[in-house]
């Protein structure tokens, strides 16, 4: 018994010594790290005071501190940044679908400003800006060395004012200038139209209006076609859509899924992970869906494309998307400003991250460059001769008037499809694919 008590005491004593030996270095390490942080803060204060006292020109202390905060955030990744009170207010307006500017989404790559996508019907789109363009100068002033927010501030200006940007484009030998008149950007987040018996839903951004615009447009076009029994399928066009609100990406995905995971987000701590599942109800009522994407499809667009692709609810057509697989949280700070901080990565239902990889289409379809008008006219004027063109050819007396009318309607539809192929090859491919899927489903 005495030996047992001694062993127990020895164990307790050894445990106490071990705890002291482990905890001691940890406490010392924390104290050392805190001391280093305080030393660096002292260094910051010292540099701040020297700038205020000795810089060649007088500077506003508030501007210096904002620049330091923005530098700290922008050093983390291309999407984290500080928003001044004015920028924070502009962002809140933008999520509601109306704001001032060029109508262009940009990011930064190795110090260069790269166009993610021009938004439909905006000054940048009208001026011919393209996904992948690099903006090197604004009004003759180089953007190299500026932060993304500083470069964006150069692009902003009063509505109605002119801006001249210098563009470097792949496949073009020399940089060239583009003149754009700034305007108030009023985005219709989603539009709907019918091509043949296919409903085409064009989603340009994900803001508060996206799901209502899309749902209303789909219902209107289906009614115009006389009901879903006359609808062959739906094309969801997400090309050049730079993203937006995560909640709207979830709502659009959920609109076409009856069940299953839509997206999961994983933060720094495991307990911060979230998973969102679809609710029952499919706006397309099971009709075939084709999703169109390209290099300008980013963030929220990729969530939708990835969810519908993983669940085999849609065929994804086009080219590889942008590859932004992170989630930014906007956090209010003092003085009515805000900070945009990357807080999580998101994953598609199959558990894959598209960060820096993008969504790969099921069918790769490149958009061919537009031909010069002269070539288009020459091709448009050429027509193959047929039996009906021969003098004295026999008439077809086996068709009724209704059958003749049906043949003419089918011919007109085919010619319309051919015109669409010249205007937008990727969209025409998607519509043709819907027609084929609908025909297969109709024979089951």
C-alpha positions, 0 to 999 in steps of 0.5 A, a space after each residue: 500500500 505504501 508503495 502504491 501511495 508513493 507511486 501515485 505521489 510520484 506520478 502526481 509529482 512527475 505530472 506537475 513537473 511535465 505540465 510545468 515543462 510544457 506550459 512554461 514554453 507555451 506561455 513564454 512563446 505567447 508572451 514573445 509573440 505578443 511582444 513582437 506584435 507590440 514592437 511592430 505596432 510601435 514601429 508603425 506608430 513611429 513611421 506614421 509620426 515621421 511621415 506626418 512630420 517630415 514628408 515633403 507635403 502635408 498629408 491627412 492622418 486619416 488618409 494614411 491610416 485608411 491606406 495602411 488598413 487597405 494595404 493590410 487587407 489587400 496583401 491577403 488576397 485579391 478580393 479582401 479590401 477596405 471600403 471607405 464610407 463612400 465605397 461601402 455606400 456604393 456597394 450597398 447600392 450596387 447589390 440593389 441593381 443600380 449604380 454609376 460607372 463603366 459596367 465592368 468587373 475587374 480583378 488584379 493579376 500580378 499588378 495588372 488590371 484584368 477584365 473579368 467581364 463587361 456587363 450587358 448593355 453597359 458603356 463598357 460592353 457598348 465600347 467593345 471591352 472583352 473578358 481577358 482584356 488588360 487595362 494598363 492606363 487610364 487617361 494616359 496614367 499607368 495603373 501599374 503599381 496601384 492597388 485594385 481599389 486605387 485602380 478602380 477609383 481611377 476608372 470611376 468618375 462623374 456620370 457623362 464624363 469621358 474616360 480613355 483607357 489603354 487596353 492590351 488584348 491577346 491576339 492584338 499586336 499593339 495596345 490600343 485606346 478605348 473611349 468610354 462615356 461613364 453612365 449610371 448603370 441600371 442592371 436588369 439582373 435577369 432577362 428571358 426570351 424564346 428561341 424557337 421553343 427554347 426559353 433562354 434565361 440570361 443572368 447578368 449578375 447576382 443581386 437582389 433582383 436576380 431570382 425574381 427577374 428570372 422566375 417572372 421572365 420564365 413564367 412569362 415566356 412559358 405562358 406565351 408558348 402556351 404552357 410547358 407542354 410546348 417548351 423543349 427546354 431552358 438555356 441558362 446563360 451565365 456568360 460574362 456574369 462576374 457573380 454577386 450575392 451568395 444567397 441569390 446563387 443559392 436561390 437560382 440553383 434551388 430553382 431547378 433542383 428538387 433535393 440535394 446539396 447546392 453548395 458548402 462553405 468551409 472557413 478557418 474553423 471547422 465549426 464555421 462550415 455550412 452546407 445548403 440543401 435544395 428544397 423541393 420544386 423545379 421551375 423548369 418542371 424537369 425540362 432539359 437545361 443547358 448552362 452556358 459559361 465562359 471565362 467571364 463567369 465567376 463566383 456565384 455563376 460558378 456555384 450555380 453551374 457547379 451545382 447543376 452540373 454535379 447533380 446532372 440536372 444540366 449540361 454545361 456548355 462553353 469554355 472554362 470559367 474564371 475560377 473564383 472559389 472563395 467567399 467574401 464577408 462584408 463587415 461594417 467598421 467604424 465611421 460607416 466604412 466596411 471591410 471585405 474579408 475572405 472568410 471561406 472557400 466554397 465547394 460544389 456538391 461533389 466536394 470539389 473546389 473550383 478555386 483557380 481551376 474554374 468549372 470545366 464545361 461538359 462540352 467545350 464550345 468556343 465562340 468564334 471571332 465575328 467575321 467582317 461585314 463584307 464576308 458576312 454579306 458575301 456568305 449571306 447572298 450565296 444560295 444553293 439552287 434546288 429542283 424548284 428553281 429549274 424551269 418547268 419543274 413539276 409541282 408537288 401535288 401530294 401536300 395539303 395547304 396545312 402541310 405546306 404551311 407547316 413545312 414553311 414554318 419549319 423552314 423559317 425556324 431552321 433559317 432563324 437558327 442559322 442566323 443565330 449561329 452567325 450571331 452567337 454560336 455558343 447560344 445556337 449550340 445550346 439551343 440545338 442541344 436542347 432540341 436534341 435532348 427534347 427529341 430523345 426524351 419525347 421517344 422514351 
